[in-house]
Amino acid sequence: MSIEKKIEVSGVEISYQEAGLANALPIVFIHGFPFNKAMWAGQLAAFKNKYRPIAYDVRGHGQSDAGTDGFSMDLFANDLLTFLDTLKIEKAVVCGLSMGGYIALNAIQKQPKRFAALILTDTQCGADTPEGKEKRMKTISFIQKNGLDVYADESLKNLFAPASIQSRKEVVKFIHQTILDTPAEVICRTLQALADRTETCSYLPKIKTPVCVIVGKEDKVTPPAVAQKMAAAISGAALIEIENAGHLTNLETPEEFNKQVLKFLEQIN
C-alpha cells in the first residue's frame, strides 16, 4: 500500500506517495501538466515489489502548496533535487512524463550524479516556438476570462489516442476531473513557466546515465518523431514506441508501459 506524506521542500509543503521497499532503488515519477501524482497510482502498485516507487505533486498541483515564487522549470527542477535531499536519496531513477520530462532534463543538467537512470515519457527537449508561446498566452487569457471547463474538454482531444477515448472511459473521466480540480491560477502560472522554458536538446549528447525514451505512437502533443530525435541524440538510449497510446501512455496502455519500464530497469540494474 502506498502512503500519502508531506514534507517541506524549499519553503513549501510537497505531497508525495511512496510504496515498496525502503532500501530498494528509488524510482521518482513526475507527472505531466496539469495533472498530479495520482496519475502514477498504477505504477506505484506495479513497481513496489522490487523497487521504491515515489510519486510527488509538483508545487501548486495536487496536494502540494504553490508558494509565492514565480513558477519556472528551473524552480521545479530545484524542488526535485531538494526533494531527493530531504528524503536522503542520493541516487534515483527519474521518470518524467511531458512536463515531468522537462523538469527531469533541467535537473539532470544541474546534478547528473543524482540520476541512476532517466525515463523520458511523451516529452521533448525543445523550447516553445514563438507560435507555441503565443498559443499558451492566449490560453491563459481564455482561462482567466472563461474558467476551466472548455479548456479541460479541449485538452482531452489532444491527450488521448482515439481508441483510449472509447476503451478507457474511466481514465478519460479521471484526467478531465484532475484538470478541473487544479486551480485556474496554478494552470496559468504553469502555462507561463512552460512558455518560458529553455531548450535542453543541446545537453542530450552529454548525458552519461542510462536513458529510455517512451512515446505513444499516437501522441499528438510530442509525436514519435520528436522522441526518435531525442533518443538518437543520447548515447545508448533505448526508444520504445507504444501502440494505441497517445500522450498518456502509462494510463492508456499501463500493462505495456510497466512491462517496458521493468525490462529497462532490469537491464541497468
Secondary structure, 3 states (H helix, E strand, C coil): CCEEEEEEECCEEEEEEECCCCCCCEEEEECCCCCCHHHHHHHHHHHCCCCEEEEECCCCCCCCCCCCCCCCHHHHHHHHHHHHHHCCCCCEEEEEECHHHHHHHHHHHHCHHHEEEEEEECCCCCCCCHHHHHHHHHHHHHHHHHCCHHHHHHHHHHHCCHHHHHHCHHHHHHHHHHHHHCCHHHHHHHHHHHHHCCCCHHHHHHCCCCEEEEEECCCCCCCHHHHHHHHHHCCCCEEEEECCCCCCHHHHCHHHHHHHHHHHHHHHC
